[in-house]
Amino acid sequence: MAQQSYETFDQVKNRLDEIVEAVGSDDLPLDDALSLYEEAVGLGLRASELLEADIEERDAAEAEASLTAEGAEGAEGANAPAAEAASDTASTHNAESPAENEPEADTAAAPMPA
């Protein structure tokens, strides 16, 4: 078969299957078998390139998804402590009146002026 650019792993695999079938024939001349072997080696390298590219794309997509998820959690998490602090402060101020925050005067212990 003429040199062809294989764009997908399935195309490479299909051609390799054709080569295996052809080489399995008893009536294939040795020169043709060697040519098919060389083609098969090139196809193996191409399959490896396609698989590596697929792995890199998948890893990049997973990393991007992870960063996006962490960013969303970080934004939610950053607002939560501020909201809790505001809630705690509001409940603390509502529970205590201003008079409760002032120290009590000890009138019994203070001498009265004459």
Secondary structure by P-SEA (a helix, b strand, c coil): ccbbbbccaaaaaaaaaaaaaaaacccccaaaaaaaaaaaaaaaaaaaaaaaaaaaaaaaaaaaaaaaaaaaaaaaaaaaaaaaaaaaaaaaaaaccccccbbbbccccccccc
